[in-house]
Amino acid sequence: MSRILITGSADGLGQMAAKELIKRDHQVVLHARNESRAKDVLSEVPGAETVLIADLSSIEETRKLADKINALGRFDAIIHNAGVYRVSPQQILNVNTLAPYILTCLVSARRLVYLSSGMHFSGDASLQGLKNNPPKATYSDSKLHDLMLAKAVAKRFSDVYANAVDPGWVATKMGGAGAPDDLQKGYETQVWLAVSNDPKALVSGKYFHHQRETNYQVRSDDAAVQDEFLRLCEKISGVPFPTAG
């Protein structure tokens, strides 16, 4: 049995992944942005261990969430599922880019799963948005950042499985009712990467769609780009990226 934290699990793909993991007898800790959503998700996912509350649009609340996670003890996997779309560029940056960065820096787990998107192909690999004052990100930028983060972690920590996932365009609140992709397949890859002993899942620094490695923006492999991304995230968040032991 594994113990997994899923950010942004009050609804959508995060909640679906939680239900599937619990169905398979794994221990799951949920996350919601406020008390009302936390209460709702506990009624929807009664088998969960608990739910942690933090608004990831606040860097300070994200740092406090890391403390709450660590206070619960060891986790085997973290699925960085939380994401926002039609909000301000600053909110997109804080939730989609900085929250997974901060939690990666402050919380240890053997398996890390980052939710990216096919839209990452339109993301700016020059990282200009992070250099702006104030820093900002488009949705596409942030999904490229998540891929870069997975690859940077994989390159620097040989004992961690860190991978990014394109869940497809699925019919969640974010994706809309008319989204054409398979909803079940939208969360299955996250679950598989979090707990499976399939050799194809025991890899690192890869980009998956429906349990298969797939094409991605190759500049995310550039060590200099990764270094600059980590440097900018540290500058913006005030949280240093850890060094390999």
ZIWONOR-V799764 format. One line per field, one symbol per residue. ss: DSSP state (h for helix, s for strand, l for the rest). A space follows every 10 residues. Layout:
ss = ???
This chain:
ss = llssssllll lhhhhhhhhh hhhlllssss ssllhhhhhh hhhhllllls ssslllllhh hhhhhhhhhh hlllssssss llllllllhh hhhhhhhhhh hhhhhhllss sssssslhhh hhlllllhhh hlllllllhh hhhhhhhhhh hhhhhhllll ssssssllll llllllllll llhhhhhhhh hhhhhlllll llllllsssl lssllllhhh hlhhhhhhhh hhhhhhhlll lllll
